[in-house]
Amino acid sequence: MRVPKRKDIINLSPPQILICVFVAFTLLGMILLKVPLATTGGISWTDALFTSTSAMTVTGLAVIDTGSSFTLFGEIVILCLIQIGGLGIMTFAVLIFMSLGRKIGFKERILIQQALSQTSMGGIIKLAKQLFIFSIILEIIAAVLLSIRWVPEMGWGKGIYAAIFHSISSFNNAGFSIWPDNLSGYVADPVVNIVISFLFIVGGIGFTVVFDLWKKSEFKKLTLHTKMMVVGTIVINIIAVFLVFSFEYDNPQTLGELSWSGKIQAAYFQGVVPRTAGFNTVDIGGLNESTLFLMILLMFIGAGSGSTGGGIKLTTFLAMVLSVLSFLRNKDEIVIFNRSIDDRTVVKSLAITIISLFVICVAIFILDVTEKNASFLAIVFEVVSAFGTSGLSMGLTGALTSIGKIVIVFVMFVGKIGPLTLAFSLAKPNQSKIRYPKEDILTG
């Protein structure tokens, strides 16, 4: 009888390794949040797991109030989980390996490529280093700007800490806040609105896009991915802000009681925030149903590939829209910016969307059974928010049952690692050399 070698036992694929490492850090965070030093009044294992997962997936959904329920130690644990989850476990692994003088091998490079959603391994180590340096510098600059705003109001200690916490949470698209009303107290504050939104937009657009914009001065020299992300982000944000402003202009629970300047700032913030971060400057539960449905769509679309955000990703959505337009125009190729998109990219986009919808629908069905006191809209909003790692909520999170919390934990996990990564980690490769004859079927 053949005894399996150690290499056979641990011979995991890159997606499987990433998932295992991600789960390990999440469980470590759960244990650290469970210790008495982390909370002011104790926390259940389920709530500790939920909070740890929400931080690692940079979602921002919270079953208990972060500011009042966790001690400084607990909040620092959450911040560490946010930073690791946002920048990526493999980014930190690269830095640790390099600091120890260890050589980064081929398999490690594949893992980094998978973690950063890159198409090739060329310059992957350099990208990881640049990503870390860029992130830290931007977070420091933002923390200084927020400190200038909050230190006069709160004092040196609280002001600087609040600035650091929200800077890290914003850039990593986490949406965690140390205040019960999130950022509602600063709905008409231009400094807070601009700095926070700039951070989560940059974090959500994708690091490869940011570096591409940094290195190339002309639009025509940018990669197709960067062009689609930049134009798509601008267009979808403008539409979202305009619709939020239109839908909520007279709503007394949101924009109705604000000044003209306050209405514009609140509409802007809530228009750009759903695809990436979970911050809010108005009461989400008080929004009109039309606005809530718009936010569900935005959260499902999500941020950019290789970013700190979740969702199916903006380029995935655009690839499907462009394929539909090409079909309606009876064109053989999908062309944008004088470049054609490969058919395999469209198939991949369709697979991502179908798997995502399946996960979301199953989660909604389960919560519709377990959360008997919740409205259907609130359940749909909660599930899509978890999948898009947005972190916005209509107030259902804290009232979830234990089963509901576990379901949302799983949805946040899938939303962060990506539905295809999960599918590839579970599926067995089957590359058959047999080819079968083609035959048409009736559709439509």
Buried (B, 14 or more C-beta within 10 A) or exposed (E): EEEEEEEEEEEEBBBBBBBEBBBEBBBBBBBBBBEEEBBEEEBEEBBBBBBBBBBBBBBBBBBBEBBEBBEEBBBBBBBBBBBBBBBBBBBBBBBEBBEEEEEBEEEBBBBBBBBBBBEEEEEBBEBBEBBBEBBBEBBEEBBBBBBEBBBEEBEEEEBBBBBBBBBBBBBBBBBBBBBEEBBBEBBBBEEBBBBBBBBBBBBBBBBBBBBBBEEEEEEEEBBBBBBBBBBBBEEBBEEBBEBBBEBBEEBEEBBEEBEEEBBBBBBBBBBBBBBBBBBBBBBBBBBBEEBBBBBBBBBBBBBBBBBBBBBBBBBBBBBBEBBEEBEEEEEEEBEBEEEEBEEEBBEBBBBBBEBBBEBBEBBBEBBBEBBEEBEEBBBBBBBBBBBBBBBBBBBBBEEBBEBBBBBBBBBBBBBBBBBBBBBBBEEEEEEEEEEEEEEEEEEE
